[in-house]
Amino acid sequence: MINRRKFLQQTAAGVAGLTVSQYAFSNIHVPQKKEKLGVALVGLGYYSTDLLAPALQLTQKCSLAGIVTGTPAKAEKWKQQHNIPDKNIYNYQNFDSIANNPDIDVIYIVLPPSMHAEYSIRAAKAGKHVWCEKPMAMTEAECKSMIDAAKKNKVTLAIGYRLHHEPNTQRIIQIRKDLVYGKVLSTSAAAGYRDNRTDHWKQKKSLGGGAMYDMGVYSLNAARYATGLEPIAVSAKGSTTRPEIYKEVEETMNFDLEFPGGVTAKCETTFGRGVNTLETKFANGWYKLEPFQQYSGQRGITSDGKVLDAVIPNQQAKQMDDDATSILNGTPLLVPGEEGMKDIKVVEAIYKSAASQGARVKV
């Protein structure tokens, strides 16, 4: 297990799309007499600091109630900035005592992927609903253990796939479902940016680094919700142009997916350059989203000239409000743990193929 204090100091400076949980919501604990759910963020790096904390100020159904950090200086800064009471500030040693805090209803795991399973399970055992950032975990087995822990403790487990809550993504899913352009034939998705950091968890294998786990899940998940199908086989190749930085993990992963009925997907993910496109071809038309996974919104066009340009104020706020509403109303989550697990099952096959010089691997 890594030194969490050291890690946190180093990191200071949706068939797909609309699946429902496999266990009955009648067994889920629903907070009583609450209009808003208290959320505690675990891990105060960039995503929590610059995106989730500000988004929580915009939500209608939840609020920033607590934090978990191994860095006292961060704890003090967040306390002052967000008016968080001392009793709602935790570290990794007293984390489990959060079970006794009625102010906190949801624990949002925003740690490196290698730590997702451990803290999601501990959060569920504390009786708190769990929101976990993508990728869900490192292995399908870890994902299954997270789902089982949530079920056993009668809490929900949602994965932070914000795009499933985004209107343009929802529209392309509906285009496919309604057969607007006929049968889907193929799709292609590419997600990436140039990352020049040299000592970040994304460059470390033990922490869940590598382009595939991080940005690759965007391309993979998009291929699944674009086709509405589950991959039956993959072939993949990992590469790097900067071995001095990407010593342990791939900088780029190119992977092809085979789906039932001859449908195919060609996908790329990379830390070497900026790419952000999703294009799906049907028997009688096509659409293209570019960008398809940008925080500020997605944009696209269809073969018959329809513009895909719906805008929402904040994607993270929409995601958290949707998940909070599901908990409060006792209704199925848009992106439960089962959805995240489906991706990780394919990710494992992709790495197996890449390790075999691109051999075809059945999923």
Stockholm file with secondary structure:
# STOCKHOLM 1.0

chainA/1-363         MINRRKFLQQTAAGVAGLTVSQYAFSNIHVPQKKEKLGVALVGLGYYSTDLLAPALQLTQKCSLAGIVTGTPAKAEKWKQQHNIPDKNIYNYQNFDSIANNPDIDVIYIVLPPSMHAEYSIRAAKAGKHVWCEKPMAMTEAECKSMIDAAKKNKVTLAIGYRLHHEPNTQRIIQIRKDLVYGKVLSTSAAAGYRDNRTDHWKQKKSLGGGAMYDMGVYSLNAARYATGLEPIAVSAKGSTTRPEIYKEVEETMNFDLEFPGGVTAKCETTFGRGVNTLETKFANGWYKLEPFQQYSGQRGITSDGKVLDAVIPNQQAKQMDDDATSILNGTPLLVPGEEGMKDIKVVEAIYKSAASQGARVKV
#=GR chainA/1-363 SS CCCHHHHHHHTTCCCTTSCCCSSCGGGSCCCTTCSSEEEEEECCSHIIIIIIHHHHTTCSSEEEEEEECSCHHHHHHHHHHHTCCGGGEECSSSGGGGGGCTTCCEEEECSCGGGHHHHHHHHHHTTCEEEECSSCCSSHHHHHHHHHHHHHTTCCEEECCGGGGSHHHHHHHHHHHTTTTSSEEEEEEEEECCCCCSSSGGGCGGGTCSHIIIIIHHHHHHHHHHHTCCCSEEEEEEECSCTTTCSSSCSEEEEEEECGGGCEEEEEEESSSCEEEEEEEETTEEEEESSSSCTTCCCEEETTCCEECCCCSCHHHHHHHHHHHHHHHTCCCSSBHHHHHHHHHHHHHHHHHHHTTTCCEEC
#=GC SS_cons         CCCHHHHHHHTTCCCTTSCCCSSCGGGSCCCTTCSSEEEEEECCSHIIIIIIHHHHTTCSSEEEEEEECSCHHHHHHHHHHHTCCGGGEECSSSGGGGGGCTTCCEEEECSCGGGHHHHHHHHHHTTCEEEECSSCCSSHHHHHHHHHHHHHTTCCEEECCGGGGSHHHHHHHHHHHTTTTSSEEEEEEEEECCCCCSSSGGGCGGGTCSHIIIIIHHHHHHHHHHHTCCCSEEEEEEECSCTTTCSSSCSEEEEEEECGGGCEEEEEEESSSCEEEEEEEETTEEEEESSSSCTTCCCEEETTCCEECCCCSCHHHHHHHHHHHHHHHTCCCSSBHHHHHHHHHHHHHHHHHHHTTTCCEEC
//
